[in-house]
Amino acid sequence: MNIFEPPYSPGDIVYVLYRNPHTQNVAMIQEAAIVSDPDHPGQLAVFLYETYYPITEDMAIYRTEEEAEKAYNYYFGSVE
């Protein structure tokens, strides 16, 4: 999936695969919002846990929770 097609808009709700920064072997699906990046005018960011993350090709961003669950299951095994 190309993260830039179709383009995101501020206010879009997306789902990301997020690794716990304190425990790298823990990953989860987290709902996040697409917002205007306050540090880089004209660019978008993912707002997650009160932090702005620039959108990059390395981010696992999905439009639906179902898409995120399929990817999670593929990379990490079943959610249950």
N, C-alpha and C positions, 0 to 999 in steps of 0.2 A: 504494500500500500504506500503510495506517495503521500506524505503528510501534507503537502501543499496543494493537492487536488482532491476534491474541490476545496477551495480556500476556506479557512476558518474566519469567523467574524467574532468581534467582541460580544460576549454574552453567551456564546455556544457552550453547552455542557458536553464534556468529553470524559472518557475513561482512560486512565493511564496505568501501566504496570509500574509499580513503585517499589523500589528496594529500600528497606529500612537502613538509613545511613549508619546506625549504630550496630546493626546485626545484618551483615551482608547476605546471609543465607536465608533471610526472610523477605519474601516478596508478596505483594497484595495488589488487588485491583482497587483503585481509588478514583472517585468522581472528582473532577476538577473543572475549572472554568477557563475559557479563553478570554483574555483581557488585553487591553492596550498596555504595552510595556512602559511603566513610568520612567524607567532609566534609559530607554531607547525610543524616543518619539517616532511614530510611524511604523513600529514593529509590534508584533503580537507576542504574548507570553502565556504560559500556563500558570494559573494561580492555584497553588496547592499548599496546604498547611501554612497559610499566611506568608507564603514566599512566592516570588515571581521567578519562573524558570523560562529562559528564552527557548523558543521552539527550534529544535535542531533535528536533523535526520536521525540522530541516535535515540530520540525519544520514542517510546512505544505508546502512541496515542490512537485511541479508537473512538469512533462516533457512537457506538452503542455498547452497552454492558455485555451483550451477547458476544459481540466481536472480541471484546477484551477477555471474556471467559474462555473462548476458543483458543486464543493465543496463550493465555495462562496455562491451560491444560496441555497445550502442545509443548511449552517450554518447561513447565514445573510439575506437571501431573494434575490430577483432579483437585478442584477447589475444596471438596469435602474431605 
